[in-house]
C-alpha cells in the first residue's frame, strides 16, 4: 500500500515533496505574447506558436527572453502548448491550467490532500446553476463535493502565490455561485504553480474587493484551500510540495 506522503526531494523551502507525474516537454524561450491565448516561442532555431491556457496576464512570467517549457501537442492554430515558465533561477512555474487540474486530481486520488481524504472525482466540468466548476466529488458517505480551482501563479514581494493578476468577472461569478449553493461540500482551491511560495494571498490590485469576497465565501461555508506545485526542470516531473499552504487573507 502506498504511504500517504512519500518522502522525495526537497523543495526550495526545504520541505519534502512528492512527484506526481512526468510531462513530455522541451525547453524554449519566450519571444512575445501575441494575444490572450497565443505566445510566440523559440524552439532551437525555429519560431513556433504556443497555446496558452492560462487566462491571467502573467506579465512577470511571459516576457521576451524568459525560459519556458512547451509540450509539442499543439492545437489547430498552434504548434505547441505553453506548460511552464521560469520564475526563479532554480524554479519554473506551472502555467498550464489543464496540468494543474491533473495534478490536483492525482494528489486527491493518492490521498495527498488530507482535507479531501475519502473523496473521489466523479465528474469534470460539472454545471451547477449558471456556473461550470472544475470537479464534482463524492465522499465515502455519499456526500457531494464541488471544487473550483484558481491558478495563483503571480509571485508576490514576499514570494506569496497570488490571484488574480487581472480583473476576473468570471472568477467573481463562480465564487458567488459557490456561496449560493446549498447542500454540498464546497471547495475553492488556489493552485500556486511555483515552488517556494510561503502562502497564498489575494491580489487586490488585480481585482479590487476580491479579498472580501473570499472571506465572505469562507463565512458562508466554502472551504478555501491552497496547494503548491512545481516542475523539476531535470526530470520534468510535476510535484506537490505543500498540500495545505497557509492563507493570508487579512
N, C-alpha and C positions, 0 to 999 in steps of 0.2 A: 504493500500500500504506500502510495506517495505521501511523504510528510507534507503538512500544510504550508510550511515555509522552508524552502530548500536553500541552505547557505550556498552562496556562489561568490562572485567577485564583489568588490567594494564600490559603492557609488562615490560621487565627488565629495559627499559629506561623511563618508566613512562607514555608512550602514550597508549591510548586506543586501544584494539584490537578486532577483530571480529571473533567469532568461525565460521568455515566453515562446518566441518563435523566430525563425530566421526569415529575412526578406531578401529577395533577389534584386539587388540594386547595384548601380555603378556610380562612381564619384564624378561630379560635373562641377561647372562653375556657372553662376548666375550672370546673365548679361543684362536683362531688363524685364520688368513686368509689363506685359502688353495690355492686359485688362484683368478683370477680377479673377478669371479662371485660367489664364494662359501666361506662362513665363517662358521667356527665351533663355535657353541654356546652351553652354558649350560642352560638348562631349568629345574629348580629344581635339581633333581639328574641325569637327562638324558642329554646325549650329542647328539646334533642334527646338521644337516647341513642346513644352511640358505642361500637362494639365495640372492645375492647382485646385484641389477640392476644398481647401480652407478659405472661407469667405472673409476672414479678417484682413486688415490692411497689411499686417506683417512687415512694417517698414524697417523694423530692427533686424529682420531676417532675410528679406528679399531685397538685396541691393547688389549693384554691379560689382563683381569680383568675389562675392561670398561663395564659399564652397557649399555644395549640396549633394544629396543623393537622389537619384531618379531610378524608377523601375522602367523597363522597356516596353511594358504593356500599355501603350497609349490608346487614345480613342480614335474616332473617325477623323478628327481635325488636328490631332496632336501625335507626336512620335513617342512620347514617354509620359511618365507621371511623376510629379514632384513629391518626394517622400519625406525628406528632412533637410534642414539647413543648419550650418554651423552657428552655434550660439555662444560657445566659449572656445578657447584654444584647444581644449581637450574634450569637447562635447558637442553633439548635434541635437537639435530639437525635432521631434517627430511632428510634422505638419499635416500629413495625410490623415484626414478625419476617418476614413474607412479603416486604416490601420489602427487608429486609436480605438475604434469600435471593436475590432477583432481582438485587440489586446485586453480591453475591458472584459469581453466575453470569455476569453481564455483564462484570465485571472479569476473570474467568477466560478467557472467550471472546475478549476483546480483548487478551489477553497482558499484562495489567497486574499479574499476580501472578507474579513471577519464579520463585518456588519451586513453581509448578504449570504452568510452560510445557510444552507438549507433551501436556497432558491436555485432555480434553473431557468434558462431562457426558453420561452415557448414561441416567441414571435418577434421578428424585426419590423421596425417602422409601423407600430400599431397606431391606429387613429382613435382618439378619444375626443369627443366633441368636435371642435373645428381645428384641432392641432394634431400633427403627427409627431410622435415621440420616437426614441431610439429603440427601446426594448420593452417587451411585456414579459414579466416573470411570473412564476408560480412557486410557492413555498411547499415544503413537505406537508404542511397542514391545509394546503389548498388556497392560501391567501394569494391574491393577485397583486403584483407589483408593477409599477410603471417607472421607467428610468429615462431621464433625459441627460445626455452628455453635452458638455460645453468645452471647447478646445481653448485652454488657457496657456497659450504659447508666448504671450508678451512677458518679457523679463523686467521686473521692477528694479528700482535703485538698490534694494537690499536682497536681490535675487528671489523675489516673490514671483510666483506664477500668477498672471493676471488675465482677466476677461471682463468686458470686451475691449478690443483696441479701437473700436469704431461704433457708431450708433447701430443698434440692433433691434428694430421693431419686432422682428420675428422672434428673437430671443425673449423679449419682454412679454410677448403674447403667450409663448409657451410656458413661461413661469407663472403668469396669471392663470392660465388654464390648469396648470398643476394645482395651484392654490384652490381653484373652484371645484376640482374633482373630489367626490366623496366615496368612501368605501374601499379605497385602495391604499396600499403602501406605496408612497411616492418618494422618488429619489432624484435629486438634482446633483449631478456629479461633474465636477470640474476636472478635466484631464490636463494636467501640466505635462507638456511633452518634452521638457528638457530636464536633464539630471542636475541635481544640486539645489533645487528650489527649497527654500526654508518654510514656505507656507503658500496658501492661496489667498489672494486679496482682490476684491472687485476693483476695477479701474474706472473711477468716477469720471475722469476726463474723457473716457471712451463713450460713456452713456450716462450723463448726469441722472442721479436718482436710483442707479442700479443697486447700490448697497442697501438702501431702504427696502427695495423690492425683495431682495434676497432675505433680509431679516423678516419681512412680512411673511415670506414663504415658510421660513423656519417656525415662526409663531403659529402658523396655520397647520403645522404637522408635516410639512415636507422635510424629508431628511436631506440635509445639504452635506455633501462629502467632497473630498478632493483626493486624487491619486497622482503619483508621479511616475512617468515613463522616461525611458532613454533609449538611444540607439548606439550600440557598440560599433564603432567605425572599423574595427579589425575583424570581428566575427559576423557583423551585420545582423546581430540578434537584437530584437526589441526586448527590453527588460522592464520589470516593475521594481522600483527602488523604494517606494513608500505606498502602502495600501491605505493610509489614512493621514494625509498631510494636514497639518494644522490650518485652521481658518482664521484669517484676520479680517474681521468684519466691522470693527469699530475704529 
